[in-house]
Amino acid sequence: MYNPNAENIIVVKDLVKKFGSFVANDHLSFEVKKGEIFGFLGANGAGKTTAIKILCGLSYPTSGKLNVGGFDIYREREKIKKNIGYMSQKFSLYDDLTVFENIRFYAGIYGLRRKVIEERARDLMEKLDMKEARDMLIRGIPLGWKQKLAFSVAIIHNPKIVFLDEPTGGVDPITRRQFWDMIFEASYRGITVFVTTHYMDEAEYCDRVSIMVDGKIAALDTPENLKKDYAAGSMNEVFLQLARVKVN
Amino acid sequence: MSSVIVEHIYKHFGKVKAIDDISFAVERGELFGFIGPDGAGKTTLFRILTTLLVPDKGMAVVNGLDVVKDYRKIRQDIGYMPGRFSLYTDLSVEENLNFYATVFGTTVAENYDLIRDIYVQIEPFKKRKAGKLSGGMKQKLALSCALIHKPSVLILDEPTTGVDAVSRLEFWEMLKRLKQSGITIIVATPYMDEAGLCDRVALIQAGKIMAVSPPSEVIKTYPWQLFSVKADDIFSLLNDLRQFPGSHTVYAFGQAAHISFREGDVNEAMIREYMHDKGNKELQVSPIQANIEDCFMELMIKT
């Protein structure tokens, strides 16, 4: 939930990232509050993935000041990695490991003890209604289960922030909503959620939304205020007004 | 006249029933949508229509030609854009287009009229290798290649998946123009909001068609009383509504939740009072008409 008085969990100031002469991130500045669901939108190629990689400590910015979860992006990258979770459609679970092996693997990487891992795995499979799938290969389970499991392992170490890069593509509308129920719950527990999506109705689930156009943040506010400011009935209209100006 | 007729087709892979008794017909010049999630059977169905797969049982006819017996002739008549980008990544934009024209025994010049609107947008990059194009440009090139032999039926498998909202809108504008030139278009999409742009839609899930109608008709079939409810915090809003006595379904829709009742004697005041007592603030409650997504989810529960 967004609380303007909550502490800042992500602070980005004048983030610039260049690849040769191409400016992928052009002086981005924004803050994310603890526990909020922050939507990070933009057209394909607007520079979202570049920024997320930097925030996750996987790539250095060209310039700018960044603090993630209380840690400096230049000096404390390893600490950042321990305090965040990450999930994307492309990279999440290992197809040739079972459901339980995936949980054990991720929990192990984050340094959880064997006993804790057993416990969390049991709770998790109960909660996801996947007890029968414990020893099934990831390859053989439905996409919706994979997504819910991938999200659960991304937060298995109780991170301060979880980054979700287009997490919900391709699933049916009920499964998509069950997934968002999990996001709401994580946020309720105090985990900050940083999410990108092409589904504009999902943008409305966010506490605040930023829209990137050409490497810059073109707008940042609550969905309610954005709709008001752009005299739009939906976030889809807001997005089209902002992003359509510059296409191709 | 129907340009595609499908009657009672089945297709299974091992134990999975990918297509489980599907029948429908598409009229000439119609823009017909298949709306459904991954794994619903859309791609298998399209591969049967494009003669790339043979059904276990049943009959499918395209322009009066049987998909099994007359597969060679059908291939001349249809354009197909598969879900995965399938052009030659190491050929340039214009090389790809020329290649597809040649394979179909025609030239780019002969049918340029049909693709002009789309192709001019990527023409500045015609020397660029297809693998180096952005997502939106790849999509435009793939559509140009699928059209270059002037097919009478165009089959598009999730052309807008993973594409941003702007490119999606532009793509549908292109489809509308193509439809005006008389081409029959069959398109699959997981985006419920694209349903409204089709003449008719088939809602598909688990290998079965749940409903086929114009989008405006689909929403009239929704059987229950439906309300939209907003409050200051979506997490408590959803949880509290789920506890509401007699509620049938509760789903998030943007900043609101939709709650349905099978019995028809619930009113706004009752919901407002209940939610107020649970501590929800800034409440807004109103009765609403179901949208396509409400209908789709209701049909999913029923089947």
Interface residues (C-beta under 8 A of the other chain):
Chain A: M1 G42 A43 N44 G45 P142 L143 E166 G169 G170 V171 D172 P173 I174 T175 R177 W180 D181 F184 E185 S187 Y188 H198 Y199 M200 D201 E204 Y205 P223 E224 S234 M235 N236 F239 L240 A243 R244 V247 N248
Chain B: G36 P37 D38 G39 A40 Q121 S134 G135 G136 M137 T161 G162 V163 D164 A165 V166 S167 L169 E170 P190 Y191 M192 D193 Q205 D233 I234 F235 L238 Y251 A252 F253 G254 Q255 E293 F296 M297 M300 I301
